[in-house]
Amino acid sequence: MKINSFSNITSLLTNGYLLLNYPVALYDAVYKASRSWDAFCELPEEIKRAIGYSNGAAGVGCEIKKGEGAAADFKINFDIALIGESWLRERIVAINNPIVTEFVNDALALVAAVTPTIAHFAEESERAFGLKGFGHEVKDNPDTFFIRFIQYVANPKIGDEICVPHVDQSGFTLHLRESEPGFQILSAAGKWIDIPITCGQTVIIPSMQMQLRSEGMLKATCHRVIAKPHVGEKPYRTSAVLFGQLAHTPKYDKARYGRLQEMAPGFNYDMPFSDFEKMFK
């Protein structure tokens, strides 16, 4: 299968998301990394904590989040980026666990495998939406995106929000894999819409930097995850999400405006661009 033609890319504008069939090589890499992540999730917590997290390597490693409050995180994240490869390889040598080693190797291979699709997406976005230089900004800076593997460790009731409504800080987000249904986006009309993600597809949504880059034409899509009847092999939800950060575009000023999870769902949909751009530094 050739890389997708992105003939439906304007659905980013009309619907707030783009469904994309995987090229075979990318599908294989997603499947392999996902299976390795499932095995990693079964490891004892002390091994996960021993890996640690490095902000010095642009944010890679394992984080265990057990927050409090309505918008708190209760999950395990493992962030993988090419810029942090040396640090990650040092850690797997120190941990000396074959499951950890296999997961990190497969996750790094997935970052490499998804790069051509991201580059093509950036080029087609530049063409479709008049984003001058967007293709080069993305494909010339492969160290600026990372994949987050997630294990949701809470035990929710059906209908509960596993992941509260929010928009992402980066340029765009690829939901590479979801082990369970329940991913939803907030439409421009204020309705929550189920977006089923099959094992052969990813869904791409615009994020904060892309809304800034397009001067408000493309809106950062508000999304959430709710608990649905369980269908997967494991008794918990897992996912793999790629955040495409834009190296030459200002970043959301979190220190001044706070966590995006604390903002009203869809706050950015009707905000005047003159107000929106003030939220970046």
C-alpha positions as CSV (number, residue, x, y, z in Angstrom):
1,M,0.0,0.0,0.0
2,K,1.3,3.4,-0.9
3,I,1.3,6.3,1.6
4,N,-2.2,7.7,1.8
5,S,-3.1,10.4,-0.7
6,F,-4.8,12.6,1.9
7,S,-7.5,13.3,-0.6
8,N,-9.9,13.9,2.3
9,I,-7.6,16.3,4.2
10,T,-10.2,19.1,4.2
11,S,-12.1,17.1,6.8
12,L,-9.7,18.7,9.3
13,L,-11.5,21.9,8.5
14,T,-15.1,20.7,8.1
15,N,-15.1,18.0,10.8
16,G,-12.2,18.7,13.1
17,Y,-10.5,15.4,12.4
18,L,-9.0,13.2,9.6
19,L,-9.3,9.4,9.4
20,L,-6.3,7.9,7.7
21,N,-5.6,4.3,6.6
22,Y,-2.2,3.0,7.6
23,P,0.4,2.2,5.1
24,V,1.4,-1.5,5.7
25,A,4.8,-0.7,7.2
26,L,3.3,1.7,9.7
27,Y,0.5,-0.7,10.6
28,D,3.1,-3.4,11.3
29,A,5.2,-1.0,13.5
30,V,2.1,0.2,15.4
31,Y,1.0,-3.4,16.0
32,K,4.4,-4.5,17.2
33,A,4.9,-1.5,19.6
34,S,1.4,-1.9,20.9
35,R,2.0,-5.5,21.8
36,S,5.2,-4.6,23.5
37,W,3.4,-1.8,25.4
38,D,0.8,-4.3,26.6
39,A,3.6,-6.5,28.0
40,F,5.2,-3.5,29.6
41,C,2.0,-2.6,31.4
42,E,2.0,-6.0,33.2
43,L,5.4,-5.2,34.8
44,P,5.5,-4.3,38.6
45,E,5.2,-0.6,39.4
46,E,8.7,-0.6,40.9
47,I,10.2,-1.4,37.5
48,K,8.2,1.4,35.9
49,R,9.3,3.9,38.5
50,A,13.0,2.8,38.2
51,I,13.0,3.9,34.6
52,G,12.4,7.5,35.5
53,Y,11.7,10.6,33.4
54,S,14.2,13.0,31.8
55,N,13.1,16.6,30.9
56,G,16.7,17.1,29.8
57,A,16.1,14.9,26.9
58,A,13.0,16.9,25.8
59,G,10.8,14.8,28.0
60,V,11.2,11.0,27.6
61,G,10.7,8.1,30.0
62,C,8.0,6.8,32.3
63,E,5.6,8.9,34.5
64,I,3.1,7.5,37.0
65,K,0.4,10.1,37.6
66,K,-2.0,9.8,40.5
67,G,-3.5,13.2,40.7
68,E,-6.5,14.5,42.6
69,G,-9.5,16.5,41.5
70,A,-12.0,16.4,38.6
71,A,-9.4,17.1,35.9
72,A,-6.6,15.0,37.4
73,D,-4.6,12.4,35.6
74,F,-4.6,8.8,36.9
75,K,-2.5,6.9,34.4
76,I,1.0,5.8,33.3
77,N,2.7,7.6,30.5
78,F,5.8,6.5,28.6
79,D,7.1,9.2,26.2
80,I,9.4,8.2,23.4
81,A,11.3,10.7,21.1
82,L,14.3,10.4,18.9
83,I,16.0,13.3,20.7
84,G,16.0,11.2,23.9
85,E,17.2,7.9,22.3
86,S,20.6,7.9,24.1
87,W,19.1,8.5,27.5
88,L,16.5,5.8,26.9
89,R,19.1,3.3,25.8
90,E,21.2,4.1,28.9
91,R,18.1,3.4,31.1
92,I,17.3,0.1,29.5
93,V,20.9,-1.1,30.1
94,A,20.6,0.0,33.7
95,I,17.2,-1.7,34.2
96,N,18.2,-4.9,32.4
97,N,14.7,-6.2,31.8
98,P,14.0,-7.9,28.4
99,I,10.4,-6.6,28.4
100,V,11.5,-3.0,28.9
101,T,14.3,-3.4,26.3
102,E,11.9,-4.8,23.7
103,F,9.3,-2.1,24.3
104,V,11.8,0.8,24.0
105,N,13.3,-0.7,20.8
106,D,9.9,-1.2,19.2
107,A,8.7,2.2,20.3
108,L,11.7,3.9,18.8
109,A,11.2,1.9,15.6
110,L,7.6,3.2,15.5
111,V,8.8,6.8,15.7
112,A,11.0,6.1,12.6
113,A,8.2,4.3,10.8
114,V,5.6,7.1,11.2
115,T,8.0,9.8,10.0
116,P,7.1,9.5,6.2
117,T,3.4,9.7,7.0
118,I,3.9,12.8,9.1
119,A,6.0,14.5,6.4
120,H,3.4,13.8,3.8
121,F,0.6,15.0,6.1
122,A,2.5,18.3,6.6
123,E,3.1,18.8,2.9
124,E,-0.6,18.2,2.1
125,S,-1.7,20.5,5.0
126,E,0.5,23.3,3.6
127,R,-1.1,22.8,0.1
128,A,-4.7,22.5,1.3
129,F,-4.7,25.3,3.8
130,G,-2.1,27.7,2.5
131,L,0.3,27.2,5.5
132,K,3.5,28.5,3.9
133,G,6.5,26.6,5.0
134,F,4.5,24.1,7.1
135,G,5.9,21.0,5.3
136,H,9.5,21.9,6.0
137,E,8.8,23.0,9.6
138,V,7.5,19.5,10.3
139,K,9.6,17.2,8.2
140,D,12.9,19.0,8.8
141,N,12.6,18.7,12.6
142,P,11.9,15.0,13.4
143,D,13.1,15.5,17.0
144,T,10.2,17.8,17.8
145,F,7.5,15.1,17.9
146,F,7.1,12.3,20.3
147,I,4.9,9.3,20.9
148,R,3.1,8.8,24.3
149,F,2.1,5.4,25.3
150,I,-0.7,5.4,27.9
151,Q,-2.1,3.0,30.4
152,Y,-5.3,4.2,32.1
153,V,-5.1,2.6,35.5
154,A,-8.4,3.8,37.0
155,N,-11.4,1.5,37.1
156,P,-14.2,3.6,35.7
157,K,-17.9,3.1,35.4
158,I,-19.5,3.1,31.9
159,G,-20.0,6.7,30.9
160,D,-17.3,8.1,33.2
161,E,-14.7,10.4,31.6
162,I,-11.4,8.6,31.6
163,C,-9.7,11.5,30.0
164,V,-11.3,14.9,30.6
165,P,-12.1,17.3,27.7
166,H,-9.1,19.2,26.4
167,V,-7.2,20.4,23.4
168,D,-3.5,19.6,22.9
169,Q,-0.7,22.1,23.1
170,S,1.2,20.8,20.0
171,G,0.7,21.3,16.3
172,F,-1.3,18.2,15.6
173,T,-2.1,14.8,17.2
174,L,-2.2,11.3,15.7
175,H,-4.1,8.7,17.7
176,L,-2.2,5.8,16.5
177,R,-3.9,3.1,18.6
178,E,-6.8,2.8,21.1
179,S,-7.4,-0.5,22.7
180,E,-11.0,0.4,23.6
181,P,-13.8,2.5,22.1
182,G,-14.7,5.8,23.8
183,F,-12.6,8.4,22.0
184,Q,-14.8,11.4,21.3
185,I,-14.5,14.9,19.7
186,L,-16.5,18.0,20.4
187,S,-18.2,19.3,17.3
188,A,-18.5,22.9,16.4
189,A,-22.1,22.6,17.3
190,G,-21.2,21.5,20.9
191,K,-22.1,17.8,20.4
192,W,-19.8,14.9,21.5
193,I,-19.2,12.6,18.6
194,D,-17.8,9.0,18.8
195,I,-14.7,8.5,16.6
196,P,-14.1,4.8,16.2
197,I,-10.4,4.0,15.6
198,T,-9.8,0.6,14.1
199,C,-6.5,-1.3,14.2
200,G,-5.8,-0.2,10.6
201,Q,-6.4,3.5,11.0
202,T,-5.2,6.6,12.8
203,V,-7.2,9.8,13.5
204,I,-5.4,13.1,13.1
205,I,-6.7,16.2,14.9
206,P,-5.4,19.8,14.9
207,S,-3.9,21.2,18.1
208,M,-3.2,24.6,19.6
209,Q,-0.1,25.4,17.4
210,M,-2.0,24.5,14.2
211,Q,-4.8,26.9,15.2
212,L,-2.2,29.6,15.7
213,R,-0.3,28.7,12.5
214,S,-3.5,28.8,10.4
215,E,-4.6,32.1,12.0
216,G,-7.7,30.5,13.4
217,M,-8.9,28.7,10.2
218,L,-8.2,25.2,11.7
219,K,-9.5,24.9,15.3
220,A,-7.7,22.8,17.9
221,T,-10.1,19.9,18.3
222,C,-11.5,19.4,21.8
223,H,-11.6,15.7,22.7
224,R,-12.1,13.3,25.6
225,V,-12.3,9.6,26.4
226,I,-15.2,8.0,28.1
227,A,-15.6,4.5,29.5
228,K,-17.6,2.2,27.2
229,P,-18.4,-1.5,27.6
230,H,-15.0,-3.3,27.7
231,V,-13.9,-5.2,24.6
232,G,-10.2,-5.6,24.8
233,E,-7.9,-8.4,26.0
234,K,-6.6,-6.5,29.1
235,P,-8.7,-5.2,32.0
236,Y,-7.6,-1.6,31.3
237,R,-7.4,0.8,28.5
238,T,-4.2,1.5,26.6
239,S,-3.3,3.9,23.7
240,A,-0.5,5.3,21.7
241,V,-0.6,9.0,20.6
242,L,1.8,11.1,18.6
243,F,2.2,14.8,19.3
244,G,3.6,16.8,16.4
245,Q,5.2,19.9,17.9
246,L,6.1,22.8,15.6
247,A,9.6,23.9,16.1
248,H,9.3,27.4,14.7
249,T,5.8,28.3,16.0
250,P,5.2,29.9,19.4
251,K,4.1,27.6,22.2
252,Y,1.0,27.8,24.4
253,D,1.9,29.8,27.6
254,K,0.9,27.2,30.2
255,A,2.6,29.1,33.0
256,R,0.4,32.0,32.5
257,Y,-2.9,30.4,31.3
258,G,-2.8,27.1,33.1
259,R,-3.6,23.5,32.1
260,L,-5.7,23.1,29.1
261,Q,-7.7,20.4,30.9
262,E,-9.0,23.2,33.2
263,M,-10.4,25.2,30.3
264,A,-14.0,25.1,29.3
265,P,-14.6,22.4,26.5
266,G,-14.3,24.1,23.1
267,F,-13.2,27.5,24.6
268,N,-11.1,28.1,21.5
269,Y,-13.8,27.4,18.9
270,D,-15.3,30.9,18.7
271,M,-12.5,32.9,20.3
272,P,-11.4,35.9,18.2
273,F,-7.9,35.2,16.8
274,S,-6.6,38.5,18.3
275,D,-7.4,37.0,21.8
276,F,-6.2,33.5,20.9
277,E,-2.7,34.5,19.8
278,K,-2.1,36.3,23.1
279,M,-2.0,32.8,24.7
280,F,1.3,32.0,23.2
281,K,4.9,32.9,23.9
